[in-house]
Amino acid sequence: MLLELRQLRIQPGQQLLLEDISWQQLEGIIAELGEHRAARLSYSYGFLEIMVPLPEHEKAKEIISDMIKILLETRQIAFESLGSTTLKNKRMTQAVEPDTCFYIKNQAAVIGKNRLDMSVDFPQLIYLMVMFLLLKPLLG
């Protein structure tokens, strides 16, 4: 039996774990889902997690992201914020869509790029994935 992605409904706060997903299948899934979507992907050695964050998750992400920006600006560290950009490395069979990410020090190398090549553009990257269950008590 074959399912198409359009048949899947993942509610906010839920996740779907798929296994035995090849790199080619991952690329196809990313293309089919498109760039304007609520779902976030994480891929490692054939396992693909698709999750849809809750509004509280997004709120926590914004707070932490703002704190990182303030810290970097206060320390006068140059950075480029790239949001939830898809970061893929085929050689390492890894891909992630962090809640947000920042290039530091070498940010000039990625400014203006529409696509990143993780074999070249990966160094000095901070990425943030909010662990909502750990942050919930702090956010009230």
Buried (B, 14 or more C-beta within 10 A) or exposed (E): EEEEEEEEEEEBEEBEEBEEBEEEBBEEBBEEBEEEEEBBBBBEEBEBBBBBBBEBBBBBBEBBBEEBBEEBEEEEEEBBBBEBBBBBBEEEBBBBBBBBBBBBEBBEBBEEEEEBEBEEBEEEBBBBBBEBEEBEEEEE
